Amino acid sequence: MENEIEYVRNNGVVEGPKKVLIICPSTGFGLSSRITSAFGSNAATIGVYFEIPAAPGKPGSSGWYNTAAFEKEATKAGLYAKSINGDAFSDEIKKKTIDLIKADLGQVDMVIYSVASPRRTHPKTGVTYNSVLKPIGKPFSNKTVNFHTGVVSDITIEPCTQEDIDNTVAVMGGEDWEMWIDALRAENLLAPGVITVAYSYIGPEVTEAVYRKGTIGMAKNHLEATTKVITEKLKDIEGRAYISVNKALVTQSSSAIPVIPLYISLLYKVMKEEGVHEGCIEQIDRLFRDRLFVGGEIPTDEEGRIRMDDWELRDDIQERVARLWAEVTTETLPEKGDLEGYRKEFFNLFGFDVPGIDYNADVEEVVEVPGLVE
Ligand code: NAD
């Protein structure tokens, strides 16, 4: 966390947002969005996440400790930072967030939507949907790696049903994002010129069948299409919704997708060698500095998406990754790919394998989140 804060601070001030609501700010891209808003733009931040609190004898989830550390540092820097722990999909948590914004900030000028969840209970019907990661239409066979053991093997994933697609769209599509914006707008909590950003992924051909053209890809299509709906709804206050297509990175969510960890191991190797590797903080810092707050038109692709995957999808990078993909085996992965880098980042997500930490020392597992609103 300190390194990430340092990174943003060292890059200087971004003329960015001043009051930011981040939905899912406890890990991955959402955490980096909160750090960049606060330490790049000196913004007040409210975070809504779903984490396990620390209790005596029962450590909390890593996002709990991340949030505690962030809020401690933000408060030290004189920045407003409060959070709400609960199901972001629910009406109850939306209402709690609305009350907090009303009481403390009045309005927000940016809303970041960084949800990655395997399930969602619909707030109106009470139906719970589970998302799946499956190809559509036919089975998909390719290589994958168990990054714990380093074994590269072939995997076949059977195609989904229409219900799987609908369920995945219900969880990871844009309906909840739109519900958040509707709820905030109805209470006049969005400042004139507000921007809202959600994160998407496209990726290479090798992962296409299970990602972009699979069930999750259908959800991302829906999320991306929701930008137009939201922008239309925010017209009178000149608000806009954006998608940022980010690069593939090791997070709790991406590590659960078949095939992706092997692709990331090879991608990391190539991008590091080419000097263009980025983690979540570098991606979001660049999103703020070089795209969102450049002081003019926000650069997008033809579909209106901001492309932070520009370096990942560079032709020379993808050609090298495709060559490595064809050759890689269990025996050659440690040398052809960056399996060590993958593992390290994975363990780092949970606070392990961090240099300078004495893992034999006694720890106090109960840590308070300073700005938590009960
Ligand atoms: P992550 O697993 O690191 O973070 C998920 C966050 O969601 C956590 O903060 C968690 O607390 C929160 N969350 C989950 N369910 C919740 C709920 N019901 N209520 C409140 N909070 C909840 O995920 P990530 O990889 O940073 O993904 C964030 C977004 O970025 C997703 O839309 C993902 O598709 C996108 N993305 C990820 C990658 C990648 O390679 N990791 C690449 C491009 C885009």
Boltz pocket constraint, residues with backbone or C-beta under 6 A from the ligand:
constraints:
  - pocket:
      binder: B
      contacts: [[A, 23], [A, 24], [A, 25], [A, 26], [A, 27], [A, 28], [A, 29], [A, 30], [A, 48], [A, 49], [A, 50], [A, 51], [A, 63], [A, 86], [A, 87], [A, 88], [A, 89], [A, 113], [A, 114], [A, 115], [A, 116], [A, 117], [A, 118], [A, 119], [A, 199], [A, 200], [A, 201], [A, 244], [A, 245], [A, 246], [A, 247], [A, 248], [A, 249], [A, 250], [A, 251], [A, 252], [A, 253], [A, 254]]
      max_distance: 6.0
